[in-house]
Each structure stands twice: as C-alpha cells, then as structure tokens.
Amino acid sequence: MIRENLTHTRQNMEDACRRAGRDAGDVTLIAVSKTKPLPMLQEAYEAGVRDFGENRVQELVEKYEALPGDIRWHMIGHLQRNKVKYLVGKVFLIHSVDSLRLAQEIQREAEKKQTEVNILVEVNVAGEESKFGSRREETLQLVKEIALLPLVHIQGLMTVAPYVENPEENRGIFANLQQLAVDIGRENIDNVNMNVLSMGMTGDYPVAVEEGATCVRVGTGIFGNRSYDCN
Ligand SMILES: *Cc1c(COP(=O)(O)O)cnc(C)c1O
C-alpha cells in the first residue's frame, strides 16, 4: 500500500510540475511519518524515501536512532526551546522556527556541538489564531534578527495552510508565501536564503507545487489515516 501511495503521490507532483512548467526534480517529497511505526517507515525507505517529517522531538530522535543514517529528518512541528538540545546534530532541517528566542536557543546548542543548523521560518499566512508561526507582516523583521545568528541558516519559509475541503481555497495562501519569499530574497540579507518553500499537505500539495513549493509534507496520502492526531 505504501509503495503504491508513493507512486501515486510522486505522479501527482510530476503532473503539477508539468502544469506549472517546473522541473520535477525541484520539489522534494517529505513523508510525514508522525505516529506511524518503524516498519511503515522502513517500507517507505525501501521505496526510495529519504526525507521524513516528524512533529515531536522524542519520536523523531527514536526513529533517527533506529533507521539508516542517510535519512534526512525534518522537524515540522512546534518546537519548545527545552527540546532543541535533542534535535541539533540529528535534524536536517527545522521547518518550524517562529521566534527569535527559539532561534537563539538553536544557536546556543549549535555552538555547544560545534555544528550549524538549517531552518525555515514558519509563517502564519492566514493569520489563524490557533496556529503557530510568525505573522506575515512581522516575518521580514524576524528574518533579519535570526540572520545575525552565525550558526543558524535560514533556507526559506514554511506554512501550514488551513484545513479546507477544496484545495483551491489555499492557492492564495501558497501564492502569498511564495511572494513573501521573493520579497525577502530581494533584500539580500547576509546568511539568508529563500530557496526553500515548504508548503502543501495531503489535501492540497498539487496546488502548492503549482504555486512554487519546493518541499511538500505528505502524511495521510502515503501512510494512511492516523489513529490519533497530535498536531
Ligand atoms: C501532520 C502534518 C503534515 C501532514 O499532514 P497530512 O494531511 O497527513 O498530509 C504536514 N505538515 C505538518 C506541519 C503536519 O503536522
């Protein structure tokens, strides 16, 4: 089932790239494996997946330790400062940085471990009360502040769009995040890249790809429904 779901998902991504005149190689599929047991991740790994997304630190670390070393682990969930120490050195990209204090903690931990950390700044484009993320109008300022941390490297932006029945309803949100990345990129801030746009989930990733996503985060569409949701 996982192998077929992956084939189907990759095909949808390719089709969306073709519609948008994009190169399929420019979009990474992140398999969101939160709550799923190791054998399911192994199956995805054997079907070629090397990018896995998790939203809880402890779960990410346990899976990191149990699975092959060539996997790129993506932290996509809200991150508390006191958990940063467990992630640094293991995670490939932290998608969910939305405050200077969190970035400062990542910097401190990177210093301790003498390493560097790639991050995305999470933006609450829709301004939903319930969501984490920097407010759109505050994002440039936040990026400028984080940019001063020498071991923390901003690679782009991430958003979690609202849950909608019709994915077209999120097109404007994706386009909005893409435009924000272009605007911030034009500022030519030292230590800041705007190459990565992490947006799109099972319900709306083809639309996100059409609007410029370079990473899509697909869970249910690969692994099936989650028995409990810990968003
Ligand atoms: C769970 C989760 C996803 C995947 O959601 P699906 O709808 O199962 O594809 C993507 N991004 C984030 C931040 C998540 O927490």
The ligand as an SDF file (V2000), in Angstrom:
LIG
                    3D

 15 15  0  0  0  0  0  0  0  0999 V2000
    0.7920   16.1810   10.0410 C   0  0  0  0  0  0  0  0  0  0  0  0
    1.4250   17.2680    9.2670 C   0  0  0  0  0  0  0  0  0  0  0  0
    1.5200   17.1950    7.8630 C   0  0  0  0  0  0  0  0  0  0  0  0
    0.9440   16.0610    7.0440 C   0  0  0  0  0  0  0  0  0  0  0  0
   -0.4450   16.1090    7.0440 O   0  0  0  0  0  0  0  0  0  0  0  0
   -1.3100   15.1540    6.0920 P   0  0  0  0  0  0  0  0  0  0  0  0
   -2.5800   15.8700    5.9420 O   0  0  0  0  0  0  0  0  0  0  0  0
   -1.4340   13.8420    6.7940 O   0  0  0  0  0  0  0  0  0  0  0  0
   -0.5710   15.0140    4.8070 O   0  0  0  0  0  0  0  0  0  0  0  0
    2.1700   18.2250    7.2130 C   0  0  0  0  0  0  0  0  0  0  0  0
    2.6900   19.2630    7.8840 N   0  0  0  0  0  0  0  0  0  0  0  0
    2.6150   19.3720    9.2140 C   0  0  0  0  0  0  0  0  0  0  0  0
    3.2220   20.5570    9.8900 C   0  0  0  0  0  0  0  0  0  0  0  0
    1.9840   18.3780    9.9550 C   0  0  0  0  0  0  0  0  0  0  0  0
    1.9050   18.4970   11.2850 O   0  0  0  0  0  0  0  0  0  0  0  0
  1  2  1  0
  2  3  1  0
  2 14  2  0
  3  4  1  0
  3 10  2  0
  4  5  1  0
  5  6  1  0
  6  7  2  0
  6  8  1  0
  6  9  1  0
 10 11  1  0
 11 12  2  0
 12 13  1  0
 12 14  1  0
 14 15  1  0
M  END
$$$$
